[in-house]
Amino acid sequence: MYLLDTDTLIFFLKGHEKVVESFRASTGQSKVLSVVSYGELLYGAHKSARQQENLARVYRLAEIYPVIDISRAVMECFG
């Protein structure tokens, strides 16, 4: 399982070639977002010039990848 961090997700959303390539290469692996990364993405979307477009993209990510609460196990995966 991959615990996706905020920076990785931002690079993915911006179409950064190496990050998009990495997502494609790991298609068979499960990926999740922490509730913290989800909150950071929402915050950034609300502050952006293209608020509605970016919010829609964040909501779509949360439909594709489960948003999980923080626990000791999550932090061990992150570490």
C-alpha positions as CSV (number, residue, x, y, z in Angstrom):
1,M,0.0,0.0,0.0
2,Y,1.1,3.5,-0.8
3,L,0.3,6.4,1.6
4,L,0.3,9.3,-0.8
5,D,1.6,12.6,0.6
6,T,0.4,16.0,-0.4
7,D,3.4,17.0,-2.5
8,T,3.1,13.9,-4.6
9,L,-0.6,14.4,-5.1
10,I,0.0,18.1,-6.2
11,F,2.7,17.0,-8.7
12,F,0.3,14.3,-10.0
13,L,-2.5,16.8,-10.4
14,K,-0.1,19.2,-12.2
15,G,0.9,16.4,-14.6
16,H,4.5,16.1,-13.5
17,E,5.9,13.5,-15.9
18,K,7.9,11.4,-13.4
19,V,5.1,11.3,-10.8
20,V,2.4,10.4,-13.4
21,E,4.7,7.7,-14.7
22,S,5.2,6.3,-11.2
23,F,1.4,6.2,-10.7
24,R,1.0,4.3,-13.9
25,A,3.8,1.9,-13.0
26,S,2.2,1.1,-9.7
27,T,-1.4,0.6,-11.0
28,G,-1.7,-2.8,-9.2
29,Q,-0.8,-1.3,-5.8
30,S,-3.4,0.1,-3.5
31,K,-3.0,3.8,-2.7
32,V,-4.6,5.9,0.1
33,L,-4.6,9.5,1.3
34,S,-4.4,10.5,4.9
35,V,-7.0,12.8,6.2
36,V,-4.3,15.4,6.7
37,S,-3.2,15.4,3.0
38,Y,-6.9,15.6,2.1
39,G,-7.3,18.6,4.3
40,E,-4.2,20.2,2.9
41,L,-5.4,19.7,-0.7
42,L,-8.8,21.2,0.2
43,Y,-7.1,24.2,1.8
44,G,-5.0,24.8,-1.2
45,A,-7.9,24.4,-3.6
46,H,-9.9,27.0,-1.6
47,K,-7.0,29.4,-1.8
48,S,-6.3,28.9,-5.5
49,A,-7.3,31.1,-8.5
50,R,-9.3,28.2,-10.0
51,Q,-11.1,27.2,-6.8
52,Q,-14.0,25.3,-8.3
53,E,-11.8,23.3,-10.8
54,N,-9.3,22.4,-8.1
55,L,-11.9,21.5,-5.5
56,A,-13.5,19.1,-8.1
57,R,-10.1,17.5,-8.7
58,V,-9.6,17.0,-5.0
59,Y,-13.0,15.5,-4.5
60,R,-12.3,13.2,-7.5
61,L,-9.1,12.0,-5.9
62,A,-11.0,11.2,-2.7
63,E,-13.4,9.1,-4.8
64,I,-10.5,7.1,-6.4
65,Y,-8.3,6.8,-3.3
66,P,-9.7,6.1,0.1
67,V,-9.1,8.9,2.7
68,I,-8.0,7.2,6.0
69,D,-7.8,8.6,9.5
70,I,-4.4,8.9,11.1
71,S,-3.4,6.0,13.4
72,R,-0.2,4.5,14.6
73,A,-0.4,2.0,11.7
74,V,-0.7,4.8,9.2
75,M,2.2,6.6,10.7
76,E,4.3,3.5,10.6
77,C,3.4,3.1,6.9
78,F,4.3,6.7,6.3
79,G,7.6,6.4,8.2
